[in-house]
Amino acid sequence: DHEECREKCLQRELEKIRTDQLFYSCFFWNRSRIGSSVAVAGAPGIGKTTMVQKIVHDWATGKIYQRFQFVFSFRFRDLNTINCQITLKELILDQYPYFGNILGEIWKNPEGLLFIFDGLDEFKDMIDFAESWRDTEPQPDPEFRCKVSDIVYSLIQQRLLPGCSVLVTTRPSALHLLENAKVSMCAEILGFVGEQRKEYFTRHFEDQTVAAAVFKHVEENEILYTMSYNPSYCSILGLTLGPFFTKRQKDPYRVPKTITQLYSYYIYNILQNHSRETESPREVLLRLGQMAFTGVLEKKIVF
């Protein structure tokens, strides 16, 4: 039973860490107080990017990590578009152009800087932390021109701006890339357990009768219930199943019971309500399926 396995996993000697505790030295393997790199892993759709957005928002509103004077957040899928050598200064100014006149002063206090890199699994370049020859190279500076992968490597390894802090998120499938990196702590987002699933649907629907009916259907279907640990899947479940339990469209016999049926209705609703008119939805679905199949064959996560 999937849920039972997850409960057992959570009951192991694992420390529960809040987003405001990711850089607490008491959780670190090396007990470093400043200049730490932290990795957060999680399945697709589990909430890694949402976590990053919350961290930035809570920092900006003065709720957490006030020891950081500046937070620079980047997505690896955006970094993939950079096909030339670049400096850290240029990388920052490309996304934060209003820092042009003060970067020189910012470099003087690296302990006050937090760099966030979201989605390592989506990065097209390989970062090899086992390459020992890198450590014999001259220490780079923010205006040293190199590949984006070298900038990320140097920040995580504390070679560039030593004393700064770095947060990297990734899917578990790419976590092995950080095995030889100077990472002080690795955490994982495990998703919903127990009553948290029910709470999600309660918040998702204004009509609590519909919320209860949808959750009951999910709870009684092992396949759908197994999916519901993941917030993004819960969103799909809510959007797809909700209409079947409203008074206007109530039809319990047509409610999706398999993953294929669920996604078919989900895509159908998108085509019906959020796209241009098309004469043949079937042709659109076939082309979409072909694109997805080709992406899977070529091991492309984003396409």
NORUR-V877950 format. One record per residue. N is the residue number from 1. PSI is psi in degrees with one decimal (999 if undefined). OMEGA is omega in whole degrees, 0 to 359 (999 if undefined). BURIAL is # if it has 24 or more other ideal C-beta (glycine too) atoms within 12 Angstrom, else .. Layout:
n	psi	omega	burial
N	PSI	OMEGA	BURIAL
N	PSI	OMEGA	BURIAL
//
This chain:
n	psi	omega	burial
1	123.3	185	.
2	-45.9	182	.
3	-39.7	180	#
4	-40.0	178	.
5	-41.1	180	.
6	-40.3	179	#
7	-41.6	179	.
8	-38.8	179	.
9	-42.5	181	.
10	-24.1	181	.
11	-4.8	176	.
12	176.5	182	.
13	67.2	178	.
14	138.9	181	.
15	128.7	176	.
16	126.9	185	.
17	128.9	175	.
18	163.5	181	.
19	-26.4	180	#
20	3.6	180	.
21	4.1	185	.
22	-27.3	181	#
23	25.7	173	#
24	125.4	184	#
25	-20.0	181	.
26	-18.2	179	.
27	-7.3	187	#
28	148.0	176	#
29	-34.5	185	.
30	3.2	178	.
31	27.7	177	.
32	138.1	182	#
33	-30.4	178	.
34	159.3	177	#
35	65.3	184	#
36	147.8	175	#
37	133.8	184	#
38	139.9	178	#
39	137.4	175	#
40	120.9	181	#
41	160.2	178	#
42	149.9	180	#
43	160.5	177	#
44	130.7	177	#
45	4.4	185	.
46	-19.4	176	#
47	22.0	181	#
48	-48.7	180	#
49	-37.8	176	#
50	-40.3	177	.
51	-43.8	179	#
52	-45.4	180	#
53	-38.7	179	.
54	-41.1	179	#
55	-46.9	180	#
56	-43.3	180	#
57	-47.3	182	.
58	-33.6	175	.
59	-44.8	183	#
60	-29.8	180	.
61	8.9	173	.
62	17.7	183	.
63	-33.5	184	.
64	160.7	171	.
65	47.5	181	#
66	-5.5	174	.
67	-15.2	176	.
68	126.0	179	#
69	-29.9	181	.
70	140.2	176	#
71	123.9	179	#
72	117.6	185	#
73	131.3	180	#
74	149.3	173	#
75	132.5	181	#
76	-32.4	180	#
77	-28.2	175	.
78	-36.3	179	.
79	-22.7	179	#
80	-21.5	183	.
81	-9.6	180	.
82	111.3	186	#
83	13.9	180	.
84	169.6	177	.
85	148.6	187	.
86	158.9	176	#
87	160.7	176	#
88	-38.0	178	#
89	-47.1	180	#
90	-37.2	180	#
91	-42.4	179	#
92	-44.9	183	#
93	-25.7	177	.
94	-34.1	181	.
95	-27.0	181	.
96	69.7	187	.
97	-20.3	183	.
98	0.8	178	.
99	5.8	187	#
100	-42.4	187	.
101	-5.0	186	.
102	-0.2	182	.
103	-36.7	179	#
104	-39.6	178	.
105	-34.8	181	.
106	-39.6	181	#
107	-24.0	185	#
108	-16.9	181	.
109	71.3	183	.
110	-24.7	178	#
111	-19.3	180	#
112	12.6	184	#
113	136.2	173	#
114	122.9	176	#
115	131.4	179	#
116	127.5	177	#
117	113.4	188	#
118	123.0	173	#
119	52.5	179	#
120	-34.4	182	#
121	-17.6	181	#
122	-4.7	184	#
123	130.5	185	#
124	-23.4	181	#
125	150.7	179	.
126	132.4	174	.
127	110.3	184	#
128	104.2	181	.
129	-4.3	179	#
130	-3.2	182	.
131	95.4	185	.
132	-23.5	181	.
133	-23.4	180	.
134	-34.2	185	#
135	-14.4	179	.
136	-7.7	179	.
137	156.8	175	.
138	143.5	181	.
139	124.7	183	.
140	162.6	175	#
141	169.4	185	.
142	-13.9	180	#
143	15.8	176	.
144	126.8	184	.
145	126.3	181	.
146	-175.3	178	#
147	155.9	179	#
148	-39.8	181	#
149	-33.2	179	#
150	-34.6	177	#
151	-46.2	179	#
152	-45.6	178	#
153	-49.1	185	#
154	-34.3	178	#
155	-46.0	181	#
156	-39.3	183	#
157	4.7	178	#
158	28.6	175	#
159	-30.3	177	#
160	125.4	183	#
161	56.7	180	#
162	132.7	184	#
163	-16.7	178	#
164	167.1	178	#
165	146.4	184	#
166	134.1	174	#
167	126.6	179	#
168	132.3	174	#
169	151.0	182	#
170	159.6	169	#
171	153.3	180	#
172	-28.7	182	#
173	-21.6	181	.
174	5.7	183	#
175	-28.7	181	.
176	-21.4	180	.
177	-20.1	182	#
178	8.4	184	#
179	-38.9	182	.
180	9.8	179	.
181	157.6	179	#
182	70.2	181	#
183	124.3	183	#
184	-26.2	181	#
185	146.1	175	#
186	126.1	179	#
187	161.6	179	#
188	136.4	174	#
189	118.5	187	#
190	-12.7	178	#
191	-166.2	184	#
192	144.1	171	#
193	150.9	174	#
194	-127.1	186	.
195	-13.4	180	.
196	-31.4	177	.
197	-49.5	181	#
198	-40.0	180	#
199	-37.4	179	.
200	-49.6	183	#
201	-32.3	177	#
202	-38.1	179	.
203	-27.7	184	.
204	-38.2	184	#
205	134.0	173	#
206	-39.6	179	.
207	108.2	184	.
208	-19.0	174	.
209	-43.2	177	.
210	-42.7	180	#
211	-45.2	181	#
212	-39.3	181	.
213	-41.3	179	#
214	-46.6	181	#
215	-38.2	179	#
216	-43.0	179	.
217	-43.2	180	#
218	-44.2	183	#
219	-33.8	183	#
220	-5.9	180	.
221	109.3	186	.
222	-39.0	181	.
223	-49.2	181	.
224	-36.8	181	#
225	-37.6	178	#
226	-36.2	179	.
227	-28.2	194	#
228	4.8	172	#
229	-18.8	186	#
230	123.0	182	#
231	-38.7	181	#
232	-36.0	176	#
233	-37.2	177	#
234	-38.5	178	#
235	-44.0	178	#
236	-42.0	178	#
237	-44.8	181	#
238	-46.7	182	#
239	-35.0	184	#
240	-42.8	185	#
241	-29.1	184	#
242	-51.3	182	#
243	-27.1	181	#
244	-14.3	183	#
245	8.8	174	#
246	157.7	182	.
247	-33.5	185	.
248	-35.0	185	.
249	18.4	187	.
250	120.1	180	.
251	83.1	185	.
252	-18.9	183	.
253	-18.3	181	.
254	5.0	182	.
255	130.8	179	#
256	136.3	180	#
257	-12.4	178	#
258	164.4	180	.
259	-38.8	179	.
260	-46.4	179	.
261	-41.3	181	.
262	-51.2	182	#
263	-31.4	177	#
264	-46.9	178	.
265	-37.6	181	#
266	-49.1	180	#
267	-37.5	178	#
268	-43.7	180	#
269	-38.0	178	#
270	-45.5	181	.
271	-36.0	182	.
272	-37.4	190	.
273	-15.4	187	.
274	25.3	180	.
275	170.6	177	.
276	158.2	179	.
277	138.3	179	.
278	141.2	182	.
279	-29.7	185	.
280	90.4	176	.
281	-31.5	180	.
282	-41.6	180	.
283	-38.4	178	.
284	-44.4	180	.
285	-40.1	180	.
286	-41.7	179	.
287	-39.4	178	.
288	-43.6	178	#
289	-39.0	179	.
290	-41.9	179	.
291	-43.4	180	.
292	-42.3	181	.
293	-43.0	178	.
294	-40.3	178	.
295	-41.5	179	.
296	-43.3	179	.
297	-37.4	182	.
298	5.9	179	.
299	40.1	176	.
300	123.2	181	.
301	-39.3	180	.
302	122.7	179	.
303	999	999	.
//
